[in-house]
């Protein structure tokens, strides 16, 4: 089962050590722009069509002010602009670290 051993803010990156020995380094701007919440990614209407709302960022949007575990499967991130409704599952964080330009695995 995918789990976090340690998580730390390192400059402009969130560094995650996984229990399987892998590490992910995720750029904060990448994390904020990839926020999985309905306010950022949209949600299906009655017909199933997903309408993505416009998202506005400011100078505080890419600073992490807090993070909290959510059960044994996710982390909730709170950004400097007050946005904090995104719940980032461990698998989503791992995927972002492996596939996005602002993330890396080691």
C-alpha angles and dihedrals in degrees: 000000000000112000139160118247095182137356127191139167108240111183108293094349137077107224117205126189110199124209090242090064097257122124130209127200113196124189111230093228090053091050093049094047090047094050106150097210122120091244090062104030100030130234134244119272123216091286094048095253112140114222112197111210122220110266120206123203131196135187091282095049094090098049119093113223100174145350131198133187117249109208113301096309112056151021126230113216125204117200130206092256089063096257110140111142097103117105109199112203117216090245091052091050091049091049092049090051092052102040113027126085089232094053137063140184129216 
